[in-house]
Structure formats: structure tokens, C-alpha cells
Amino acid sequence: MLNPDEVEIAAETIRRQLHIRTALLTSLARSDEVLAVIKGCRDQDEATRAVQDLLGLEKIQAHAVLFQQWVGLTSQRAEGLSAEIEADRRELASLTN
């Protein structure tokens, strides 16, 4: 059994995973737009801001999108992310209820 501090740490870890995974899944769903906006940027900072604006993301999420392995732009990857997100949500709910 986890003590309250351990529960909060675990919950925060899951929240962070969800935050990043949700951004990655969104970027996969809109990969053509994401790649086009990145290709139109001069440097990494501009690309980060452009991805943030395009997808409505925070900076840390935009960085995750920029640094993901685009070779994994497959429906299988999207399905895997969706499953991970659902598992994270269930685990978070079990910790916080």
C-alpha cells in the first residue's frame, strides 16, 4: 500500500505521461500539418512555437512532438498511444479515488 506522498508522486508521474502522450497522439492525427509547419521553420525555436500554435500545446509538449521518432508515424503507434493513455487514465483514477 502506498502512503499519501507516494500516491501523489505516482499520480503526478502519470499526469506528466498523459500530458506528453496526448500531444504525441494529436501530432500523429495531424502529422501532415505538423510536418508542413516544421519544414517551414528556420530553426528549432521557431518550430517549437509553430507546433505549439498549431496544436495548442505547451512548450514541453511541443518539444516531445519535435523529438519523437517520425519513422513511427503508423496507425499501430497511434493505437499504442491510445492504449497507453487509457491505461494512464485508469491508473490515475485508481490512485486519486
Secondary structure, DSSP 8 states (H G I E B T S, - for coil): ---HHHHHHHHHHHHHHHHHHHHHHHHHHTHHHHHHHHHT-SSHHHHHHHHHHHHT--HHHHHHHHHS-GGG-SHHHHHHHHHHHHHHHHHHHHHH-
